[in-house]
Amino acid sequence: MNTSIDQEFAVITELVRAHARSAPQRPALVHGDSVLDYAALDAQMDRVAWALQRDGLVPGDSIAICAGMSVPYAVVFLGALRAGVVVAPLAPGSGSASLQRMVQDAQARRIFVDDAGALALGLPAEGGDVPRIALDGGAAGQPLARWWGPTGAVPQPVAVQPSWPFNIIYSSGTTGEPKGIVQPHGMRWAHVRRGAAYAYGPDMVSLVSTPLYSNTTLVVFFPTLAAGGTLVLLPKFDVAAFLALAEARRVTHAMLVPVQYQRLMAWPQFDAFDLSAFRMKFCTSAPFPAALKAEVLRRWPGGLVEYYGMTEGGGTCILEAHRYPDKLHTVGRPAAGHDIRLIDAQGRQLPPGETGEVVGRSAGMMTGYHGQPERTREAEWFDPQGLRFIRTGDIGRFDADGFLTLLDRRKDMLISGGFNVYPSDLEAVLREHPAVLEAAVVGVPSERWGETPVAFVVLRPGHPEPAEELRAWANARLGKVQRLSRVVLVDELPRSSIGKVLKRELRERLEADPTAGQ
């Protein structure tokens, strides 16, 4: 098989094997003082693939991994892919009932865990319908070192096809019950090819500090290995540890979510670290305020790229912030080969300049939601020619230069007095106040207006501000239909593991206690 990144399709695990042959001692995975070079990585992937085949798994079967980030986690993920086996990486923080439903939904034939993952699953120490393998050698299952194949094991070759499922990402987003998003090998390959534009290569060093069960991480993880680069693993994000690693390992690339950038920029010692090796930094998964982008550009060497898209795929917009500093309020323009359009509430395509829901189409699209054809159909939109697009649920508008500005989530938009009110507009105004660190606005029922906005605000340390005075300040700058009915001061906003604000939980908090914050 040709293993050039220029190909229309190649298998990522075969690229790893090619690097193992051409540069066997080049570091592939680094965790603390532990370094796994490409030769050792390739051999361990073979041992995993061999063991899965020994256990009777065939291409299209699946495994689940519920554990923290580690080198064994990465090895098992890659080894399963080499066998054509589908991987369902699960978030240990999802809760035992939800995790067990995911394992059942994925039809996992094996579960790979560490002690914390096993505890999160809530399964009995012994027995159970699905055999468990302990990545950390603990008591949660058969130790990995006793399960995988012998040294030198060679699995039967598998001719992986672009349409085959690569992984199942369970994403509840910010709305509720997780859905299994089936991403094919062709979609992952599209991510690899995109890396060529952003200095991916054998001399790159990527620092990974978001979980391996998150698509945010995987869109950098796999392209780095496909390019023959080095991945430095930081299982738990910590500002000081991140900066120390970035300096010591001469890191060139990193994917971070906005809240991580915010914490890094707020760190008093940030400017004391040598980050001059950076070529490119990436951001995705949550709204990235323009002012924060500007600060990152000013203080952190290297380019800054924001990706706007969904785990489900479809269309991606890319903002090369270092090239377009006057477009920081946008999420960029559609990536090459990506068709992004706007539709109205009736599913009709809108002309340029109009505001509507963002839908997208590209080579990187999910096959569908695993075992949920009706929800898959709900996520799709077809143009008059029958071309398939993925709906984002986001409301946006293109400017005259083709850059997309996001206004809000369709489900987060509220209608007050018959007018559309976009919470992101109100949040942007609140962030202009010198005392405001973070803000999130949700709509609540109102007899007079139908819905009315309520703001949850986190204040900056040492900047006390009474909620009512903050509300008056914001309302003096907002339009009549936008005015806040209340400001609730909180110590922190509820977030997902990759930094998305969980507005559902804020609404539930108000429903449970309508006087909260008063």
N, C-alpha and C positions, 0 to 999 in steps of 0.2 A: 504494500500500500504506500502511495506517495504521502509523505508526512509534511509537506510544505504548507505554511499558513496561507499561501496564495491560492490553495485549492478551494474549489467550491465546497468540498466537505472532506474532512479527515477526522480520525478518531483521536481524541485527546490522550487516551492512555497509550496509544502507539507513538505519539509525540514524546511522551515521557520515556518510553523505551529507547527512542532514537537519541535523546539526550543522555541516557544512561550509557549508551555505546560510544557517543562522541566525546562526552565529558563526564566520565563516571564519578570523579571526585568533587564535582561542583556541588555546593550545598543546595539541597532542594527544600528542606524543612528545618527550621531552627526554633527551638523552644527552650528558653533559658540557656543552659550550657550544653544541651543536647543538640547535635547536628546530624541529620540524616542526608547523606549525599544521594545523587541520582541513581548510582548503581545499587545502593542498599534499598532505596525506595522501590525501584523496579522489581528487585528480587522479592521484597515483602508483598508487593501487589500480587505477584505470581502466587505466593503462598496462600493469600486470601482467596484469589480466584480458584485455585486448585481445590481448596477446602470446600468452597461453595459447590463446585461441581461434584466433588466426592459426596456431599450431602444431598445430591439429587436436584439442586437448583439449576434451572435452565434459563436461557434468555427470556426476559419478560416477567420472570418471578421477581419478588421484591424482598428487601430486608428493611428493617427500621434501625435507626441509631438514635439513642436518647442519652446524651452525655455532654459534658463540657468539652471545649476545644482542647485537642491534644494531637500529638503526632500519630498515635494509633488510630484515632478517629479518622484522620486524613487518609491513612493507609487503607483502612477498611473501605472507605467511600470509593477510593480509586480502584482498589482490587475488585470490588463488586462490579464496577463499570467495565473492567476488563473482561469479566465473565458475561457481560450483557445483562446483568442483574440490575434492577431498578432500586434506587436508594430513596428512602423516606426519612430525611433528617428531622427529628422532632424536638420541639422546644421544651426543655424540662419544666419550665415555669407555667405550662399550660394547664396544670391540674390533672390529677390521676384519672378522673372519669373521662375527660376530654382526650387525654393521651391514649387511654385504652381504646376509645372509639377510633382514633387515628390508626392504631396498629391493626385493628380489625378492618377498617376501611381499606388500608393499603394491602391487605391480605399478606402481611409480612410472614415470611417463612423462618426468619431468624431475627432476634433482637440483640443489638449490641449496646451495652450499657456500661457506665461506671457506677460507683456506689450511689452517688447523688441522683443519677438518672433512674436507677432501680427504685430508689425511695420515692421519686416523683411519680413513677408509674404505679406505685402502690400494689405491686404484684407480690405474691408469696415468695419467700426465699427459695422454696423448692417447688417443683412441679410446674403447672401451667401448660397451656396448649402450645406455646411457641418456645423453642429452645433459646436460652440466653447465653451470650458470650460476654465475659467481663473484660473490657478494654484495659482496665487498670489492674487486672489480676486479683481483684477483690472477691468477696464471697457472693456477689450478685449473680454469678453464672460461671460457666466453664471458663477458665482463664484463656485469654487469647493465645498465649504461648503454647498451650496444650491443644488448642482447637485447630489452629491453622496448619498448613501443610509443612512437610519437612524441608529443611534447607535444600535449595536446588530444585524444589518442586516446579514443574512446568505444566500449566493448565492447557486444556484443549483450546486451540485458537477459535475465536468467535468473530464472524464477519458482521460487525455492528453496522446498522443502517441508519440513515438520518432520521427516519420516522419513528424509530424505536424510542420508547420512553427512557429518559436519562435519570430523572428524579421526580419525586412527588413532594412539592413544597406545600406544607399546610399553613395556610394564611387566613387568620381571622380578620386581618386588617385592623380596623378600629370599630367593627360593626357587630361582631358576635361569633357564632359557631364557625369553626375552621372549615375551610374547603380545601380539598386536595388538588393542587394545581399540577397537572402533568406536563412537564417540559421535555420535549424530545431532544435527541442528540443534535439535530440540526439547529435547534435554537441555541444551545450552548456553543456550537461552533460559530454561530453568528457573533457571539460575544468575543470569542477568541480573535476573529478577524478584525473586529473593531479596535482591538488593542494595538494593532500595528500603527495607528495614527497617533498614539500617545506614548511613544518611546518604550514600548515593551520589547524586551530582548534578553539575551543570556546574562547581561551584566546588570539587570534590574534587581532591586531588593524591595519587596512589598511588605509593609507592616500591616498585619491583619489584626484588628481589635474589636470586630463585631462577630457575633456567633456564627458557627459553621452551618447552622440550620437556616440561616437567613439568606435569601437571594441577594441581598445587599453585599454580603461577603463573597458569595460564590461567583459573582460577575467579575471579580478581581482574582479570586483564588485560582480558578481553572485557567484563565488566560495567562497568568504568571507562570504556571507550570508548563503550559503548552509552549511558551516562549523560552523555556529553559532557565527562568529566573529563580530567585531565592525568596521563599516565604518565611517571614519572621512572625511567629505566633505570640500574641498577647491575649491570653484567655479572658482576663478581666480588665476592662479599660480603667486606667488610672492615669491622670494627667502627667504626674511626675515620671511614672514608669514609661509611658509612651514617649515622652521627650528624651529620656535617657537612652532608650533603645534606638530611637531614630538617629540620635547623634552617634552612639557607639557603633551601630551597624551600617552607618552611612546609607540610610534608607532613601530610596529614590521615588517610591510610589506609596500612596495610602488611600484607602477608601474610608471616609468617616461620615457620620450622620450629623445634621446641623447642631444638635445639642452637644456633641463632642467638640465641634469647632468652637462653640460658645464657651465651653469650659476651658479649652486650651487658650483662647484669647484672653480670658479673665485671669489666667494664672500669673501671679506677679513675676515669676522668674522666666517666663516664656522667652523673652528676648535674649536671655543669657545662653541659650543652647545653640549649637552650630547645626543648622538645618540646611546648609548650603548644597548638600548632595541631592536634595529633592528636585525631581524633574516635573512631577505631576501629582496633584492631589485631586481626589474625586469626592463627590457628595451626591447623595440620593436619599430617598425614603420619606422625606418630610420637607415642609416648606423651609427654604433657606433665605432668611431676610437679606435684602440688598445691602444694608449697612454692615452686616456681618461678612458678607462676601468681600466688600470693599476693604474691611479691616484685615482679612486673611491675605488679600492681594498685597496690601501695603507692608505687612510684617513677616510674611512667610515666603521664602524663595520658591521658585518654580511656578508652573501653570496651575490653574484651578478650573476644573471641569465639573459642571453639574449635569447629572442625568435625570431626566424626567421620564418615567415610564412605570410599568406595573410588573409584578411578578408574573402575571398572566401573559405578558408580552403585548404584541400589537405594534403600536408606534412609540418611538422614543424621540424625545427632543434633547438636544445637547447644547449647553451654553458654555462656550470657551470664554470664561470670564476675563481672562488675561488679554484676550483679543478684542473683547467688546465691553469695555468698562462702562459704556453708556447704556448697556442693556441688562444691568444687574437685577432689575425689577422683573425680568422675564425668566423663563426656563429654557430659552434658546430656540433654535430652529429645528425642524425635523431632520433626523440623521439621514445620511445618504441611503436611498432605497426605501425610505419609510414614507408611507402615505398617511398623513394625519388630516382629519377633517372635523368639522363641527356640525352637530345635528341639533334640531329643536326637540321639544318634548314629544312631538308626534313622530319622531324618527326621520324627519325630512332634512336633507343636507342644506346648510346655510351658506349664503354668499360671503365673500371677504368683508371684514369689518363688523360682522354680526357676532353676538355672544351666544354660545351654545355648549353642549356636552362634547368633550373630546373623544373621538374614536380613532383607532389606528390600525394599520396593517403593515406587516414586514415579514422578513424571513424568520424572525424570532417570535413565534406565537405558540401559546400553549395548545396542546391537543384538546384539552377540555378539563373540566372538574371531574376528578376520579369518581366514577359511579353515579354521577349526578347530571344526567343529560338535560333535565329541565333547567337547572341553574346555569349550565353551559349555554343553552339557548338564550337565557336572559342576558348573558354577558356578551352576546354577539350582535352585530349589526351588519346587514348586507346592503351594498349599494345597488342601484338599478341594474347594473350588469352582473350582479350576483357575487361580487367579490366580498370575502369575509373580513370583517373588522372586529376588533375587541373594544368594548365600551369601557371607559375609565371611570365614569361617575363624576368626573371633574368638569367644572364650568370654566371656559376660557375664551380668549379672543386673540386673534392674530393682529399684529400691527402692520404698517405699510411695508416694513422690511422683512416680514415673514417670521418674526419672533413671537412666541406664544406667551401671553400673560395669563396666569391662572387666577381665577377670581375666588373659587371655593369648590368644595365637594358639593355635588348636587344634593345629597342628603343633609348637608349642613346648612345649605341656604335656607333662610326663613323669609316668610312673606308677612310683612307688617303693614297694615293699612292698605293692602293691595299692591304694595311695591316689593320687588326683590331686594333683600338685604344680604350682602355677602359678609360673613363674619371676618374674613381676612382683611377687609377694608377697615373694620373697627379695630382689629388687633394691631394693624399697622399704625393707626393713630395713637393707640395706647402706648406702643413701644417708643413713641417720640417723647414721652414724659421722662425726665431724668431719673425718676424713682423706680420706673418699671423695668424689670428684668425680662419677664415673660408674661404673655397674656393669651387667653383662649376665650372665645365668645361662643355661646350656644343660645339657641332660641327656646323660649318657654311659652306655654299657652297664655293668651291674654284675651279677656272678654272684649276689650275695647279695640285692640289692634289685630286680633287673630293670633299673632305671635309677637314677642318682644325680646330684645337681646339682653342677656346677662353676661357680664365679664368676670372671669376668674383671673386674678392677677397675682404674680409673684414679685415682690418688691426687691430691689437691690439691697444688699447688706448696708446698714447704716443710713438708709434713706426712708425713714418712716413717713407715711403719707396716709391720712385718713381716707377710708374708702369713699365717703361721700364727697370729699373734696376732689378726689381723683375722677369720680363720675362727672362732677360739674365741669372739671377741666376738659374732659374728653367730649362731653356733650356740646360744649361751646364751639367745638371744631367739627362736629358731625352734622349731617343733614337731619332734618326733622324726623324722618322715618327711621333714621339710623340710631337715634339716641338710646343710650343704655338705660334700662330700668333699674339696674343694680350693679354694683361692683362687689365681688366677694374676694377678700384677701386670703390667700392660701400659702402654705410653706413651699409647696411644690405641686406641679401638674402631674396627673397620672399619665404614664407613658408605657408604650410597649417596649419590648427588649431592644428595639432598634430606634427608639426615640420618638415614635409617633405619639402625639397627644391623643389620649383616649377620651374623646368628647362624649362618647356613650356613657362613660362613668360619671362625667360631670352632670349630664342630664339626669342620670339615676340618682345622684346625690341630691339634686334639687327636688326630684319627685319624692324621695324619702323624707326630706326635711325642707319644705318650701321656705323656711326662715333662715336657712344656712347662711352664715356670714353676716347676719343682721345683729 
